[in-house]
Amino acid sequence: MPNALITGITGQDGSYLAELLLQKGYRVYGIVRRASTFNSERISHLLNDIEFIDADLLDQASLIHAVRHSRADEIYNLAAMSFVGTSFLQPVATGEYTALSAARMLEAVRFVDRPVRFYQASTSEMFGKAQTIPQNEHTPFYPRSPYGVAKLYAHWMTVNFRESYDLFACSGILFNHESPRRGLEFVTRKISHAVARIHLGLQDKLKLGNLEAKRDWGFAGDYVQAMWLMLQQEEPDDYVIATGVSHSVREFVDAAFDYIGIDDWSPYVEIEPQLFRPAEVDQLLGDASKAHEKLGWASVTSFEDIVRSMVEHDIRQLTQAEAIIKNASYLLTAQPC
């Protein structure tokens, strides 16, 4: 039974990856930072199947302990401050948790006396002001946010450790990937959640920034398959993971409102200038030919199915929450016989 250690296991990608590895017979360990609360919503159904290790991405010694304790054969470094908007407000913290944390994880791998295969979660945000369309493994990087800059540092550190210390270290340059488990701070989930609330009469307006920004959106459940495949190859390498099709934020809004039967959504959407990025990324479109040829990987979930599943999930979740609140209110106000 191989051992896998995942940082960021409570996030969207971490939850799908943990499911995949458990299905493949792995013993799965997850790094969590000790705190007064533990956000286990995305992995609540896996709590009995995962062993959690207390560690902190800012503490080198705790990461070395985690790698040794887990006796990891594979490490998936997914943890980061991953919301681009927040990275403009907290650039130094973004550097610590997104850039330097990757260097610490690589150092932890170098310190243990056993072969470990390492996956670094890189991002299409490193391309930023894209120099060519589409973008592949040879496209020059031009990040346009502190998040993109921090991820680029982590990406090149992975390459450097691979070449300097002969580590089996790979980077997956993943383009945007969504799911019903996406955080509410991301524009895709913000849209699906607001549309669900509008459908249920709980909200009147959806406030957005740049509707014309285009992204290559895939499904997170498909993309974790690519992560695993990278670590099963004979030689380590870096791969772009993408669908090869881009859609604008406007098209995402179209698809979300279409699911609830609204064609003209203009009365429900307001444009807020403060929601525009200080440095905008206009279009990201990935060329995953290398992953297709070498990994045998392909995206299988359509853009429409992704949007539909997110809106459907939010409607169901909100409906259940409303039912619980109503039932609780009834019990509190019910008169004794």
C-alpha positions in Angstrom: 0.0 0.0 0.0 1.7 3.3 -1.1 1.6 6.3 1.2 0.6 9.7 0.0 0.9 13.0 1.9 -1.3 15.9 0.8 -0.9 19.6 1.8 -4.1 21.6 1.3 -6.2 18.4 1.8 -9.2 20.3 3.1 -9.4 22.4 -0.2 -11.3 21.7 -3.4 -8.4 19.8 -5.1 -7.3 18.1 -1.9 -10.7 16.5 -1.4 -11.0 15.2 -4.9 -7.4 13.9 -4.8 -7.9 12.2 -1.5 -10.9 10.4 -2.9 -8.9 9.3 -5.9 -6.0 8.0 -4.0 -8.1 6.1 -1.5 -9.9 4.5 -4.4 -6.5 3.4 -5.7 -5.6 1.8 -2.4 -3.3 4.4 -1.0 -2.8 5.2 2.7 -3.6 9.0 2.7 -2.1 11.5 5.1 -3.1 15.1 5.2 -1.3 18.1 6.7 -3.5 20.4 8.8 -2.5 23.4 10.8 -3.5 23.2 14.4 -6.3 25.8 15.1 -9.4 26.2 17.3 -11.5 25.2 14.3 -11.0 22.6 11.6 -12.7 23.2 8.3 -13.5 19.6 7.2 -16.6 20.3 5.1 -15.1 19.1 1.8 -13.6 15.9 3.4 -16.2 15.1 6.1 -17.1 11.8 4.3 -13.4 10.8 4.4 -12.4 11.6 8.0 -12.3 8.0 9.0 -10.0 7.1 6.0 -7.4 9.8 6.3 -4.7 10.3 9.0 -4.1 13.9 9.8 -0.7 15.3 10.8 -0.3 18.7 12.6 2.1 20.8 10.7 2.5 24.4 9.6 3.7 25.6 6.2 5.8 28.2 7.9 7.6 25.8 10.2 10.3 23.7 8.5 10.8 21.2 11.3 7.1 20.3 11.4 7.1 19.6 7.6 10.2 17.4 8.0 8.3 15.5 10.8 5.2 15.1 8.5 7.2 13.7 5.7 9.0 11.3 8.0 5.9 10.2 9.9 3.9 9.5 6.8 6.8 7.7 5.1 5.3 9.2 2.0 6.0 7.7 -1.4 4.2 10.6 -3.0 3.7 14.2 -1.8 1.1 16.5 -3.4 1.8 20.1 -2.4 -1.6 21.8 -3.0 -1.7 24.2 -0.1 -1.4 28.0 -0.8 -3.1 31.3 -0.4 -4.9 30.7 -3.6 -7.4 33.6 -4.0 -5.9 36.1 -6.4 -7.9 39.1 -5.1 -6.6 38.6 -1.6 -3.0 38.3 -2.8 -3.1 42.0 -3.8 -4.1 42.9 -0.2 -1.7 40.5 1.5 1.3 40.1 -0.9 3.8 39.3 1.9 1.6 36.6 3.4 1.0 35.2 -0.1 4.7 34.9 -0.6 5.2 33.1 2.7 2.3 30.6 2.2 2.5 30.1 -1.6 6.1 30.6 -2.5 8.3 29.8 0.5 6.1 27.0 1.7 6.9 25.1 -1.5 10.6 25.6 -0.9 10.2 24.3 2.7 8.3 21.2 1.4 11.1 20.5 -1.1 13.7 20.9 1.6 11.7 18.4 3.7 11.8 15.9 0.9 15.5 16.4 0.5 16.1 15.8 4.2 14.4 12.4 4.4 16.4 9.3 3.5 14.0 7.7 1.1 12.8 8.1 -2.5 9.8 10.5 -2.7 7.9 11.7 -5.7 6.8 15.3 -5.4 4.0 17.2 -7.1 3.8 21.0 -7.1 0.5 22.7 -7.9 1.5 25.4 -10.4 -1.0 27.6 -12.1 -2.0 29.3 -15.4 -1.8 32.6 -13.4 1.9 32.4 -14.0 1.3 33.2 -17.7 -0.7 36.3 -16.7 -0.3 38.7 -19.5 0.0 35.9 -21.9 2.6 36.3 -24.6 1.1 33.7 -26.9 -2.4 32.0 -27.2 -2.8 29.2 -26.4 -0.2 28.7 -23.6 1.9 25.6 -23.3 5.0 24.5 -21.4 7.2 26.7 -23.6 5.2 29.9 -23.2 7.1 32.7 -21.4 5.7 33.6 -18.0 4.3 37.0 -17.2 2.4 36.9 -13.8 0.1 39.8 -13.1 -0.7 39.3 -9.4 1.3 38.6 -6.2 -0.3 35.1 -6.3 1.0 34.5 -9.8 4.5 35.7 -8.8 4.5 33.5 -5.7 3.5 30.5 -7.7 6.2 31.2 -10.2 8.8 31.1 -7.5 7.4 27.8 -6.3 7.4 26.5 -9.8 11.0 27.3 -10.5 12.1 26.1 -7.1 10.6 22.7 -8.1 12.6 22.7 -11.3 15.7 23.8 -9.5 15.5 21.0 -6.9 14.8 18.4 -9.6 17.9 19.5 -11.5 20.1 20.1 -8.4 19.3 17.1 -6.3 17.9 14.6 -8.8 14.5 14.7 -7.0 11.5 13.3 -8.8 9.6 16.6 -8.8 6.9 17.6 -11.2 4.8 20.8 -11.6 1.3 20.7 -13.0 0.5 24.0 -14.6 -3.3 23.7 -14.1 -5.7 26.1 -15.7 -8.8 27.1 -13.9 -10.7 24.2 -12.6 -14.0 24.4 -10.8 -16.6 22.2 -9.0 -19.4 22.5 -6.4 -16.6 22.4 -3.8 -15.1 25.6 -5.0 -14.8 28.4 -2.3 -17.4 31.1 -2.3 -14.7 33.8 -2.7 -14.0 32.6 -6.3 -16.0 34.2 -9.1 -17.4 31.0 -10.4 -18.8 29.9 -7.1 -19.9 33.4 -6.3 -22.0 33.3 -9.5 -23.5 29.9 -8.9 -24.3 30.6 -5.3 -25.9 34.0 -6.1 -27.9 32.5 -9.0 -29.2 29.8 -6.6 -30.2 32.4 -4.1 -31.9 34.5 -6.7 -33.8 31.4 -7.9 -35.0 30.8 -4.3 -35.9 34.5 -3.7 -33.1 35.0 -1.2 -31.1 37.6 -3.1 -31.8 40.3 -5.7 -28.5 41.3 -7.2 -25.2 39.7 -8.2 -22.3 42.1 -8.2 -19.4 41.3 -10.5 -16.3 42.9 -12.0 -14.9 42.2 -15.5 -17.4 40.2 -17.5 -15.1 39.9 -20.5 -12.1 38.1 -18.8 -11.7 34.7 -20.4 -10.5 31.5 -18.7 -10.0 27.9 -19.7 -12.4 26.3 -17.2 -12.2 22.5 -16.4 -13.5 20.2 -13.7 -11.4 19.7 -10.6 -12.3 16.0 -10.5 -10.7 15.5 -13.9 -7.6 17.5 -13.1 -6.6 15.5 -10.0 -6.3 12.5 -12.3 -3.5 14.4 -14.1 -1.7 15.1 -10.9 -1.6 11.4 -10.1 -0.5 10.4 -13.6 2.5 12.8 -13.5 3.9 10.9 -10.5 3.5 7.5 -12.2 5.8 8.3 -15.1 9.4 7.1 -15.5 10.9 10.6 -15.5 9.7 13.8 -13.8 8.5 16.6 -16.0 6.1 19.6 -16.0 2.7 19.6 -17.8 0.0 22.1 -18.8 -3.4 20.8 -17.8 -6.3 22.5 -19.6 -9.4 21.9 -21.7 -8.2 23.9 -24.7 -11.4 26.0 -24.7 -11.9 29.4 -23.1 -15.1 31.1 -21.9 -15.7 34.6 -20.6 -17.1 35.4 -17.2 -20.2 36.6 -19.2 -20.6 33.1 -20.7 -20.4 31.6 -17.2 -23.2 34.0 -16.0 -25.2 33.0 -19.2 -25.0 29.3 -18.4 -25.8 29.8 -14.7 -28.9 31.8 -15.3 -29.9 29.6 -18.2 -30.1 26.7 -15.7 -32.8 28.5 -13.7 -34.7 29.5 -16.9 -33.6 33.2 -17.1 -32.5 34.4 -20.5 -32.1 38.1 -19.8 -30.1 38.3 -16.6 -29.2 42.0 -16.9 -31.7 43.1 -14.2 -30.0 40.9 -11.7 -26.3 41.8 -12.3 -24.5 44.9 -11.3 -20.9 45.8 -12.4 -18.7 47.0 -9.5 -15.5 48.8 -10.6 -13.8 48.0 -7.3 -14.1 44.3 -8.2 -11.7 44.7 -11.2 -8.2 43.5 -10.6 -5.4 46.2 -10.3 -3.7 44.3 -13.2 -6.1 42.3 -15.3 -5.5 39.0 -17.0 -7.5 39.1 -20.1 -7.4 35.6 -21.5 -5.9 32.3 -20.5 -6.2 29.3 -22.9 -4.2 26.1 -22.4 -2.6 23.7 -24.8 -2.5 20.3 -23.0 -1.1 18.4 -26.0 1.9 17.2 -24.0 -0.4 15.8 -21.2 -2.5 14.1 -23.8 0.4 12.4 -25.5 2.6 11.5 -22.5 0.1 11.0 -19.7 -2.9 9.8 -21.8 -4.9 12.4 -19.9 -7.9 14.4 -21.3 -10.6 16.6 -19.8 -13.9 14.8 -20.0 -16.4 17.2 -18.2 -17.9 20.0 -20.3 -18.1 23.6 -19.4 -21.9 23.5 -19.4 -21.9 20.4 -17.1 -19.6 22.2 -14.6 -21.8 25.3 -14.4 -25.0 23.1 -14.1 -23.6 21.0 -11.3 -22.5 24.0 -9.3 -25.8 25.8 -9.5 -27.7 22.6 -8.8 -25.5 21.9 -5.8 -26.1 25.4 -4.4 -29.9 25.3 -4.9 -30.0 21.9 -3.1 -27.7 23.1 -0.3 -29.6 26.3 0.3 -33.0 24.5 0.2 -31.8 22.1 2.8 -30.5 24.9 5.0 -33.9 26.8 4.7 -35.7 23.6 5.7 -33.6 23.2 8.8 -34.1 26.8 9.8 -37.9 26.6 9.3 -38.0 23.3 11.3 -36.0 24.8 14.1 -38.2 27.9 14.2 -41.3 25.7 14.4 -39.9 23.7 17.3 -39.0 26.9 19.2 -42.4 28.5 18.7 -44.6 25.4 19.1 -46.9 25.5 22.1 -46.8 22.6 24.5 -49.9 20.4 24.5 
